[in-house]
Amino acid sequence: MSIKICPYPFSRSSFGERVHIPCCSSWLTNEYFSLDHSGPPGKSRAAVSLRESVLDGSFKYCRRELCKYPLIDISELDTLDDHEVFIGNKEIQQIKDGKFDQNFPITSLTIEADSRCNLACPSCRKEPIFKVHPDWDNKMRLELIRYSQVFKTVKKVKFGGYAEFFFSPLYQELLQALYKLNPCGLREVAILTNGTLITKANFEKLGPARKLITEINVSIDAGDESTFKNVRDGNWNQLIKNLDFLRELRLKNEIEKLRFNFVVQKNNLESVEKFIQLGNLYEVDHIDFTHLLDWQMMKLDFKENAVHIPEHKHFARYLELWEKFHSHPKVKWELAI
């Protein structure tokens, strides 16, 4: 019998909160957060319970109506093409046998330890966040010590979440710390940025640690200036200059991957084709489309802007664009229904 699972609980975790979060915190139920999260990262009773709930098919700790991550047949785990999942042959066999324990290794770690950003996109937050509590950075430095054992098995680190990498002194400090740790198994370091601050000068300020960066994901949400102004209220001309710099980095193979990201919503729906053209112009490796998530922290009205929902008045147009572009060789766009 075919068994389909979500691979994230078997490979990923997040740095920034003292709970095991293998995906997005809003994709997990309140019941999950009430479980026992004591112990080393990813090795708590809660982490094991989450994996068990995926294997038994109940997904009782998951809010599947929100995440929409496509489930994977267990028999296909060894051929899985997901840039955020690394599962070894030994661990795949444990999953198939259903005999994993608390020592199941974390191989992909997302840094979600900051919320500072130079922009205040309405699809992300209700108000600007330029500062954090004075004790926060010290708290995260201590958390780094708690994760020291995790870095021995990690193959990919992704700086993402709620902050802008080049506006976050903490993220830049953590990158320096990672460079000094020099984990022997680390293959990839990816950063998520809105692109408006990643100038050549800011990139070079990272010093030798910038050599760790293998992938840069630029979240733009627009393919033209007017749409960018509407959804991001950012400086389009500066963004374009910075994209020129990123293209140069990629062409020189100073980074291995350059991705453009686009969260589809009502206010940028008609900019989809221009965004693909922008990606082609900058010779990116991947053009990623995702649907709007109900963060419950954003300024936008979710139902009004979530065009991927069949009941939305613009859903037919969303579906038309998906059918036209989802098979483009560089486009990754899962239909979110």
Buried (B, 14 or more C-beta within 10 A) or exposed (E): EEBEBBBBBBBBBBBBBEBBBBBBBBBBEEEBBEBEBEEBBBBBBBBBBBBBBBBEEEBBBBBEEBBBBEBBEBEEBEEBEBBBBBBBEEBBEBBEEEEBEEEBBBBBBBBBBBBBBBBBBBBBBEEEBEEBEEEBBEEBBEBBEEBEBBBEBBBBBBBBBBBBBBBBEBBBBBBBBBBEBEBEEBEBBBBBBBBBBBBBEBBEEBEEBBEBBBBBBBBBBBBBBEBBEBBBEBBBEBBBBBBEBBBEBBEEEBBBBBBBBBBBBBBBBBBBEBBBEBBEEBEBBBBBBBBBBBBEEBEBEBEEBBBBBEEBEBBEBBBEBBEEBEEEEBBBBBEBE
